[in-house]
Amino acid sequence: MEIFGENYLNPKNSLEKQSSTELYLKSFFHSGIQYQFKLAKRQSVISLMPKIIQLRIKGFFDLIIKDKIANNLFNDSKTTRCSNFRIIKLNRGAQKIISEKMLKEKLIIQVDLDSGSTSLIPEFKWVFDLLNITNTCFKEFDKNPSYINKQTHESVLTAILLKLDNALSVETPIWLKQQRRITDYMNLKEESFNFSYSKSITGHIDLLLYDEISCSLIIADYKPEGFFLRSLPQIAFYAFILKRILNIPDLNFRCLSFNREKAWIYKPRVLIDIHNEIKKYGNPNLIWRNFLKSI
């Protein structure tokens, strides 16, 4: 498996210090689809992180900017895509039941734009700013429904990237290569997110943020239609993969799914609880469940 360790993410190979207001744009064509990676406020946000995270995340962004990512994996039809990780084929009504249970047990925290309360997530007050920015994109389009102001997936994410203080990047590519040695299949440390599988895997993170109070990288995904549970495996695996790439065992991650009115915050390991719940409601053979066994 490809791991970016101390030597690969060498800080001396990083780009020179950049202005906190500078915006990087880089387009990738993966499987015939264009993804525009955007990086903003690089220096100001990364400076809030502990030193080890600063070094690794800078090195990771440099790989992307210098186009040293594994484009062959992204363009290989045999590569497993995180975008295919869904919760589907359950018995009727099961998704609602599971969602309500996760919310009731506070394994997933729901934030409503109109609630104005952060009692359940005091460290994530910026979530209301994120929702306000998203909602404003729709209000501006309602005032002037021209093509240039249309609230597309890209325009909403770009607005958040530029306006939200702790937002780092949009459409961030992540990948892990196929394992080839027998030792790669061994989980040597518990709770370390060490994958054990024999397929390559790729994805693009909608929005990457950093929360200084909880010292957490935030994997955020914009889902205009809501139904956060359906795509939760995709978002959770983004966190598992990025944790593996940065190779910092005690690095905290949170996942956030959101639309214009609501956000849902959860730890990536909530997927294990959901996996156990699925067994009660049809127990479908979903590809991500095979990967989950080795986390």
Phi and psi in degrees as a GROMACS rama.xvg file:
@    title "Ramachandran Plot"
@    xaxis  label "Phi"
@    yaxis  label "Psi"
@TYPE xy
-76.6997  125.803  GLU-2
-128.001  132.219  ILE-3
-92.3922  97.9285  PHE-4
-97.8321  -161.327  GLY-5
-57.6283  -43.0169  GLU-6
-74.8866  -36.8672  ASN-7
-73.877  -41.0451  TYR-8
-95.3279  61.9793  LEU-9
-77.3232  119.577  ASN-10
-60.1764  -26.0396  PRO-11
-71.5691  -14.6862  LYS-12
-91.1104  -0.783337  ASN-13
-69.8078  159.932  SER-14
-67.2371  159.225  LEU-15
-64.5619  157.945  GLU-16
-55.9193  132.203  LYS-17
-113.016  160.177  GLN-18
-63.7945  143.046  SER-19
-67.7085  -16.2605  SER-20
-98.6831  -3.50686  THR-21
-73.1736  142.007  GLU-22
-116.477  124.467  LEU-23
-97.2045  137.874  TYR-24
-126.566  134.445  LEU-25
-150.274  127  LYS-26
-98.0687  139.148  SER-27
-124.464  140.389  PHE-28
-108.743  106.767  PHE-29
-116.117  117.973  HIS-30
54.6084  38.9442  SER-31
81.3851  0.940444  GLY-32
-110.968  135.783  ILE-33
-86.1011  129.853  GLN-34
-120.059  125.073  TYR-35
-104.909  102.706  GLN-36
-72.3153  131.385  PHE-37
-130.635  135.752  LYS-38
-130.637  124.543  LEU-39
-134.732  156.578  ALA-40
53.5821  32.4698  LYS-41
-52.686  -52.7886  ARG-42
-70.8711  -42.5829  GLN-43
-68.2646  -38.5423  SER-44
-76.7979  -44.9919  VAL-45
-64.6596  -29.374  ILE-46
-64.4348  -16.7031  SER-47
-81.7368  -11.7436  LEU-48
-87.2405  155.349  MET-49
-59.519  154.371  PRO-50
-54.8531  -44.2019  LYS-51
-63.4099  -37.6864  ILE-52
-70.3647  -39.22  ILE-53
-54.8976  -48.7767  GLN-54
-62.6357  -44.9564  LEU-55
-70.6622  -43.001  ARG-56
-70.174  -35.5512  ILE-57
-62.8108  -44.839  LYS-58
-62.9191  -38.7854  GLY-59
-64.283  -46.3574  PHE-60
-63.3531  -35.6312  PHE-61
-63.6025  -37.8895  ASP-62
-60.0593  -41.381  LEU-63
-68.4097  -47.5126  ILE-64
-62.9764  -37.6702  ILE-65
-86.613  8.11608  LYS-66
56.4044  44.0773  ASP-67
-104.814  25.0394  LYS-68
-85.5772  168.267  ILE-69
-84.0808  71.7365  ALA-70
-59.2789  -29.7799  ASN-71
-62.069  -34.5035  ASN-72
-69.8802  -42.4119  LEU-73
-64.5459  -26.8108  PHE-74
-102.527  9.71087  ASN-75
-97.369  120.565  ASP-76
-64.6684  -16.9331  SER-77
-84.9286  -10.6637  LYS-78
-73.2596  137.676  THR-79
-74.5141  130.739  THR-80
-104.978  132.374  ARG-81
-61.882  -26.9027  CYS-82
-63.4249  -15.1861  SER-83
-90.0037  -0.581592  ASN-84
-83.9107  105.995  PHE-85
-135.27  160.584  ARG-86
-102.968  103.856  ILE-87
-138.201  174.205  ILE-88
64.5241  25.8944  LYS-89
-88.7121  164.944  LEU-90
-60.2501  154.304  ASN-91
-58.0438  131.136  ARG-92
85.1015  -4.95919  GLY-93
-67.3727  -39.215  ALA-94
-61.1725  -39.9434  GLN-95
-66.0474  -41.9895  LYS-96
-63.5567  -45.2916  ILE-97
-66.2751  -42.2109  ILE-98
-58.9898  -47.5511  SER-99
-63.6174  -36.9754  GLU-100
-66.9208  -43.5799  LYS-101
-62.6397  -38.2143  MET-102
-69.9685  -42.5164  LEU-103
-62.291  -39.4126  LYS-104
-84.5287  3.46103  GLU-105
59.2717  25.1782  LYS-106
-75.972  -24.4047  LEU-107
-127.881  130.348  ILE-108
-105.019  125.871  ILE-109
-97.972  132.721  GLN-110
-117.228  124.141  VAL-111
-103.65  134.825  ASP-112
-56.6249  -38.884  LEU-113
-82.5235  -9.00255  ASP-114
-72.8222  -36.5503  SER-115
66.9427  13.1391  GLY-116
-113.142  136.37  SER-117
-120.702  23.6079  THR-118
-61.69  -31.2929  SER-119
-86.2006  -20.9724  LEU-120
-136.693  61.3777  ILE-121
-58.3941  -27.1528  PRO-122
-81.4334  -7.49805  GLU-123
-118.785  45.6612  PHE-124
-64.4673  -24.5034  LYS-125
-66.1031  -13.404  TRP-126
-61.2885  -35.2799  VAL-127
-66.4303  -34.6857  PHE-128
-64.4817  -41.4597  ASP-129
-60.6278  -44.8527  LEU-130
-67.0097  -38.1951  LEU-131
-64.4457  -41.3328  ASN-132
-62.611  -44.6093  ILE-133
-61.7254  -45.1311  THR-134
-65.5739  -35.6279  ASN-135
-63.5485  -35.0645  THR-136
-57.6998  -39.602  CYS-137
-72.9562  -40.5403  PHE-138
-64.0887  -39.4101  LYS-139
-65.9136  -36.3078  GLU-140
-68.795  -37.3535  PHE-141
-62.5238  -35.0191  ASP-142
-72.2605  -37.1525  LYS-143
-140.96  81.5855  ASN-144
-74.4081  56.8015  PRO-145
-96.4418  164.913  SER-146
-60.7148  -39.0611  TYR-147
-66.7931  -25.7447  ILE-148
-100.171  6.80309  ASN-149
-61.5417  135.943  LYS-150
-81.5874  70.5916  GLN-151
-77.7023  168.335  THR-152
-56.2694  -45.0218  HIS-153
-67.3094  -42.5328  GLU-154
-67.5245  -35.9591  SER-155
-66.4672  -46.6286  VAL-156
-64.2556  -39.4828  LEU-157
-65.6967  -40.5361  THR-158
-61.4868  -42.2552  ALA-159
-64.9925  -43.8621  ILE-160
-57.4544  -42.1613  LEU-161
-81.3244  -29.0056  LEU-162
-102.655  -24.2081  LYS-163
-89.2076  125.876  LEU-164
-59.8957  -34.3208  ASP-165
-102.396  14.3284  ASN-166
-84.3091  137.75  ALA-167
-109.709  -51.8223  LEU-168
-152.929  160.482  SER-169
-125.414  143.485  VAL-170
53.1633  51.3007  GLU-171
-78.9284  118.885  THR-172
-75.9398  137.614  PRO-173
-133.821  150.013  ILE-174
-160.105  153.951  TRP-175
-135.215  138.544  LEU-176
-88.0959  158.552  LYS-177
-58.8619  138.527  GLN-178
-80.2717  145.04  GLN-179
-126.327  -19.7683  ARG-180
-104.708  151.755  ARG-181
-60.9937  -34.4903  ILE-182
-68.0954  -21.1642  THR-183
-68.684  -17.9239  ASP-184
-90.1331  3.57696  TYR-185
-99.0887  129.078  MET-186
-87.7197  103.833  ASN-187
-88.0899  -24.2473  LEU-188
-130.922  134.579  LYS-189
-75.1554  154.188  GLU-190
58.6767  27.6838  GLU-191
-112.47  5.26556  SER-192
58.6779  30.7974  PHE-193
-78.4914  114.255  ASN-194
-73.8721  152.865  PHE-195
-137.698  92.8139  SER-196
-153.967  170.358  TYR-197
-118.013  25.6262  SER-198
-129.883  150.792  LYS-199
-77.606  156.939  SER-200
-144.933  139.991  ILE-201
-137.482  164.439  THR-202
-171.639  171.433  GLY-203
-132.225  119.451  HIS-204
-80.4032  123.212  ILE-205
-53.0673  -53.2391  ASP-206
-148.409  126.772  LEU-207
-112.982  128.326  LEU-208
-131.042  170.79  LEU-209
-133.561  132.978  TYR-210
-107.313  114.758  ASP-211
-69.3183  -38.3048  GLU-212
-64.4932  -46.2496  ILE-213
-91.0445  -2.36525  SER-214
52.6966  52.9837  CYS-215
-127.013  139.172  SER-216
-80.7567  135.726  LEU-217
-110.56  121.059  ILE-218
-96.5497  108.488  ILE-219
-111.653  145.599  ALA-220
-137.231  128.646  ASP-221
-88.2152  117.841  TYR-222
-124.247  89.7427  LYS-223
-55.4212  -30.7146  PRO-224
-82.939  -6.8973  GLU-225
79.5672  -133.908  GLY-226
48.8615  52.889  PHE-227
-59.4443  -31.9005  PHE-228
-66.2184  -35.5594  LEU-229
-58.094  -40.2726  ARG-230
-100.403  5.19743  SER-231
-57.2029  -39.6993  LEU-232
-58.4624  -38.0036  PRO-233
-60.4897  -46.9501  GLN-234
-70.1722  -41.1599  ILE-235
-62.7346  -40.3993  ALA-236
-69.9657  -29.2356  PHE-237
-55.9924  -44.3625  TYR-238
-66.3249  -43.8607  ALA-239
-58.5509  -43.361  PHE-240
-69.9921  -45.3638  ILE-241
-65.1604  -35.3694  LEU-242
-62.3788  -38.6716  LYS-243
-68.727  -40.39  ARG-244
-63.014  -48.938  ILE-245
-72.6897  -23.7375  LEU-246
58.5763  46.5652  ASN-247
-120.346  99.2788  ILE-248
-54.3789  -37.9726  PRO-249
-97.6273  15.791  ASP-250
-70.7905  129.218  LEU-251
-84.4775  141.571  ASN-252
-131.147  146.334  PHE-253
-132.24  151.156  ARG-254
-112.285  148.954  CYS-255
-143.237  118.968  LEU-256
-105.495  139.801  SER-257
-152.582  157.547  PHE-258
-130.003  -155.409  ASN-259
-76.3509  -15.8529  ARG-260
-122.378  -22.7826  GLU-261
-138.473  156.912  LYS-262
-137.555  150.09  ALA-263
-127.898  122.599  TRP-264
-111.951  135.483  ILE-265
-159.521  156.769  TYR-266
-80.6272  145.878  LYS-267
-58.328  -28.2628  PRO-268
-73.6353  -2.8493  ARG-269
-62.042  -21.2774  VAL-270
-60.8102  -29.3635  LEU-271
-67.3648  -41.6334  ILE-272
-62.9035  -42.0951  ASP-273
-66.3272  -39.7608  ILE-274
-55.9472  -41.977  HIS-275
-69.2268  -34.0235  ASN-276
-69.1766  -36.6311  GLU-277
-57.7261  -31.7934  ILE-278
-59.1435  -20.8933  LYS-279
-86.4266  -14.6964  LYS-280
-128.764  54.8252  TYR-281
109.312  -27.7749  GLY-282
48.8136  54.4442  ASN-283
-69.7504  156.774  PRO-284
-89.0718  91.6528  ASN-285
-103.79  139.313  LEU-286
-58.5587  -38.4667  ILE-287
-67.8327  -22.9616  TRP-288
-68.9862  -28.697  ARG-289
-68.9731  -37.8828  ASN-290
-69.4456  -34.6211  PHE-291
-64.0879  -28.3772  LEU-292
-60.0029  -25.13  LYS-293
-104.268  8.61317  SER-294
